[in-house]
Amino acid sequence: MKKTNLSDYDPSQVPSGKDYTIGIVVAEWNKEITDALAQGAIDTLRKYDVAESNIHLVHVPGSFELTTGADLMLRNDKKLDAVICIGCVIQGETRHFDFICEAVSQGLTNTALKHERPVIFSLLTTNNTEQAQDRAGGKHGNKGVEGAVTALKMIHLQRELEKK
C-alpha cells in the first residue's frame, strides 16, 4: 500500500531518545515551509524524550548549504548522534532544481559516511508550493516528523550494531 502521510508511523517501533543529542540544519529558503518542518521534527524529538538542551538547531541560507551545515555541526560537536537536514526545493522553469537536489542528496550521503553518523535527508522536492505545504503539516503529514523518527531509529541501530 502506498504511504500517503509522512507522519504515519508505528509509535511502538520508535526508540526513546532520552540520551540522544541531535542536530537540525534548516534552510532559510522557503522559510514558511522549512520552519513548519523543523517544528515537526522538534516536537517529535521531544515526544520521544530528547531533552531540549540536546536539540541543536542551526540555519543555513538554502538547501544547497545543508551539506556544509551538517558537516560543520558534526565536525565541531562530537557529541551529536545524528543530524536532520531540512529544506525545500520547488521545481521552477530551469534545471536549477535538478542540480540542487542531486548535489544535496549526494552531499548528505557523503557527509554521513565521512562522519560515521546518521545524516537524515528531510528535503522536500516538490513541483509546486501546494505540494510543499501538503508535506509540511498539510494533508500528507510533515516530513520533519518523518526525519525525527528516522534519526531516532538510525541512532538506535548504530548503537545496537556497535555493541556487537
Buried (B, 14 or more C-beta within 10 A) or exposed (E): EEEEBBBEBEEEEBBEBEEBBBBBBBBBBBEEBBBBBBBBBBEBBBBBBBEEEBBBBEBBEBBBBBBEBBBBBBEEEEEBBBBBBBBBBBBEEEEEBEEBBEBBBEBBEEBBEEBEBBBBBBBBBBEEEEBBBBBBBBEBBBBBBBBBBBBBBBBBEBEEEEEE
